[in-house]
Amino acid sequence: MSNILINKMVPIVALSCLCAFSVNADKTIALTPTEVVTESISEAVEAVEAVEAVEAVEAVEASIKTTTAVVVNENSFTCIRDMTPVRHFYVDNLLGNIDGTLAAANNPKGAKYPAGSVVQLVPSEVMVKREAGTSPITGDWEFFELAVNESGSTIAKRGFVDVNNRFDGNCFACHLPAREPWDFVCESGHGCEPIPIDHSITGALQRSDPRCGEPVPQSGDWTALLKLKTMVTIGLTKKWFEELF
């Protein structure tokens, strides 16, 4: 930018030392060297500002063009225990930026997760951070309900504000209280309503993820899974009665 300014000013300033005249159809008006220099500087500044504006637009356009799309399909989800554990949940990054995801997850003051981040508490539910601008209302998080078995994952539901879990709870509504500063990620103390299952159940689900092969149960896991099955059955029965009557 400084080269543009110097190149524009030097010849005009040199000309001003010889004295300059502005001529119109009616009369000739002599300009002092100071006036010529001032006018030249103004023109140079305008030229620099114009170049800067063009470069700024080009930078934004280049940034948009180089934004990496976060492609999510059934192959994006595998054994939950192959992901990186963080306290009681697991994280990953579909774009390879696991360090950025871990930095956000471990920030005690909260932080924005980078695009591609995957956050998962249980095998059948997952949230993925899409590319910037995909869904501002959800902080670019997309929610997924999965059906999992030994063969892999099937996406049963996906979306931003209209995905419900097996307990008929809306994922976005549940995570909304943790919008700031936790970037919609729920944990104890993040403002989210408590979920109807505790860590004994989520841990049992993680250790029995069928995509991982043989379960690796701990003491109490089978009791926890039986409790969950009973809760789901009761919930489905209740919903059936509500729809019936």
PyMOL commands that set and color helices and strands:
alter all, ss='L'
color gray80, all
select helices_A, chain A and resi 2-16+33-66+74-76+80-82+98-105+136-138+171-178+199-207+210-212+221-244
alter helices_A, ss='H'
color red, helices_A
select strands_A, chain A and resi 20-23+28-31+84-86+89-93+117-122+125-129+141-149+152-159
alter strands_A, ss='S'
color yellow, strands_A
deselect
rebuild
show_as cartoon
